[in-house]
Structures are given as C-alpha cells and as structure tokens.
C-alpha cells in the first residue's frame, strides 16, 4: 500500500511519502535522515502521478479557528536549532512561512497576513482537488473536521462534491481534553468528525421525500451508536453531519417533485431536523412526539442540547429552521428567547416578561403559564388554563413537563416550578377535566412573573 499524509495546513509540505507496499512494516522500522523525503511545495503542485496513492489522510484547517503557522512557530524555532542543519532547505526562514497557508486570517485587511474567507475556501478547494487527483480510483481519503458554523460544513460538502469525493462513513471522535479553557463557553465542540471518502462513481438523482426517509433512517441508526459516547449539545448535532453526508453522497442531485434542485444549505437543515426528531423521540416517546407542536419541540430540543447556555446566532437560527420557526418571532416581548449581544439564550417561565396565550397556544407556553399560576396559588385560573387548552388531560403535555424536568439541573428555578406542577398531575388533570370553558377565555388573561 502507498499512502501520503498532507500536513494539517494543507499548503506547503507533503510529508511521509512512503512508496511501495507494506507500509506498516516500513513505518515500524527506524529510519535515519534522508530515508524519506520532505517536499516543500505549495499545493496543488505536488510531484505525484494521478492515482499514485491508496490512501490520503488529512486534518484540514478549520477556517479561522486556529492560526496554524503562528502555533507552529514555537516548535519550528526549536527544530531549526536542533536539526536545521540536517534539512537546511526546510528551515531557510526565521519563522514558518505563512503566505500560502490555507486558513482564514482575520488580521487587518492591509496586513500581509490577511487571508479572506473567500480566499481560504478557494485554497481549500484546490487542495481537495489535488487530493482527489493523487488518490487511486479505489483509494480512501480520510479527513477530520470540526466547526460550529454550519456554513463551514456546507462549504466542505460543496468542496468535496466538486473534487469528486463522496463520504462513505464517518465517526465522531472526542478530540478535546476535559477542563480546557473554553469549557465554560457556550456552544463549543468537544469532538471532531472523521469523514472517510471515496471517489464518486455512478450516481443518480434523488427525490426530496426519499432523501428525507433515508436521512431519518441513517441518522437514527448511527446516533443510536453515538449515544454511547455521551455526546450532547453542539457535538451531538455535528456528529450527525457525517451520516447526513453519507446519504447526500448517494445522489448526484436532490430534486423536488417540481424539478427544482435542493441546495446544500437545505440539505443541512434536513440533517438538523432528523437529529431533532431523534432526540425528542427518545425524550418523550414516539406517541407523545406526534402530539407536540413545533414550538414545544424546539424548546425541548434546546434544553436538551444547550440547557441554559447562550449560543451563537448561527446555531439558534439553524435550530429554528429545523422546526420551521422564525428566530425573530421568538425574541419578541414575552418570547422564548432573549438576544444578548451576538448570542441567544432560551428563557424559563420565571425569565419571560409576560406570556400571552391565544386560542391555540403552544404546549410550552401553556407549561410556562401553568408553572407560574401554580406557584402563585392562582388555582382557578390554572384550572381554566389546563381545561380550555386541553393540556390537563393530554399525555403529551405531561410528557413534555417530565422531559424538561429531567433535563434541567438540580436547584434550577424552572426545575423547581416544574416539579411542583408535575408532582400534582393527577389532581390537576381531574380538576381540568371538570373545567372546560371556551378557548376565548384563554385570551382574557396573561401571566407575569
């Protein structure tokens, strides 16, 4: 077997070129200077023939998440002092060369170090094109990727498609150590995803409804395995991207019945929806899931994934799209979300300024209102609320109360309110069954914390 590893920067060096068969034996044999070659060549000008390698293993750059060249300078200086005389051509500069580095560098625009997002994506595409060229038709490309920005994943999928590579399997990998300095930050990944790709063969068009069914089945199958890894939050959503890529790779295009092509951004929303359905189904049970409205499912999924953490706008936007909700509509006075700077935070019943109920209120708004009415001892209004909305005798409503209660940490104010409400379910359901006013009565009162 022959293999090549492109360095993490995917730019200037092609390392560990070990031609010929029996790579495991070669790698286990001690080698001295000069027994392998290092090629300081900018991609895609690699000196290899088409299809020369059976495997290409890469850890590509993550947009602006890490400044690889700057981080490498620490090691570069010491290597230059210790072995620079053995490889003078590789240590000719004072620090690591950065001009051709494949990253997004948000330095000042007039700085020589500045690299725009568009330029980064163009360089990444050229690198993946070269990877696809040098790997054999039956070879494997394995790459590691992690990012909370959905746009980064969307571009990676586009770039792989354009390079003629398809994802055939994937695995999440817990790549970050516990206790790192970003652990107390909101939506931060603790894992990466290993994507295994092959060259695209014959592929046909797929129809939207078929893809949705395939996606649900594949993600449910893989997430059942990933559950054992105790993934949560952003990591859980990211872990589903690999299986989603696998499904998308089966088709050259995904079409609606109208003949319109479904864009990559829409495919990523489908992946989010499939994850959300899987998560809420496991939390509430299949029957209850069908009875919960989108707003309630959204609330439950956020609590499950992020608890009380503030999350970036992109995560909040994508989660809203997964349930066909609009972020702006949820941030109005009395809404479920509060905008704080560039982040968004989900609110409990005690944090909402007011809760106004219409004729067909969401179960989550009924739940929050019921919590406050019960806590304040306003039993007649509580009976009216649970009776008129039908929540008091609806198993799905109580399944929502139970699921959210179990997700919240000990001692939280919302959990205390829900424990009081759920602990009196039988009595409240009996009283609600006897009290059935018209829906219009719900609009006569609101609740204020």
Secondary structure, 3 states (H helix, E strand, C coil): CCEEEECCCCCCCEEEEECCCCHHHHHHCCCCCCCCCCECCCCCCCCCCCCCEEEEEECCCCCCCCCHHHHHHHHHHHHHHHHCCCCHHHCCCCCCCCCCCCCCECCCCCCCCCECHHHHHHHHHHHHHHHHHHEEEEEEEEEEECCCCHHHHHHHHHHHHHHCEEEEEEEEECCCCCCCCCCCCCCCCCCEEEEEEEECCCCEEEEHHHHHHHHHHHHHHHHHHHHHHCCCHHHHHHHHHHHHHHHHCCEEEEECCCCCECCHHHHHHHHHHHHHHHHHHHHHCHHHHHHCCHHHHHHHHHHHHHCCCCEEHHHHHHHHHHCCCCHHHHCCCCCCEEEECCEEEECCHHHCCCEECCCCCCHHHHHHHHHHHHHCCCHHHHHHHHHHHCHHHCHHHHHHHHHHHHHCCCCCHHHHHHHHHHCCHHHHHHHHHHCCCCHHHHHHCEECC
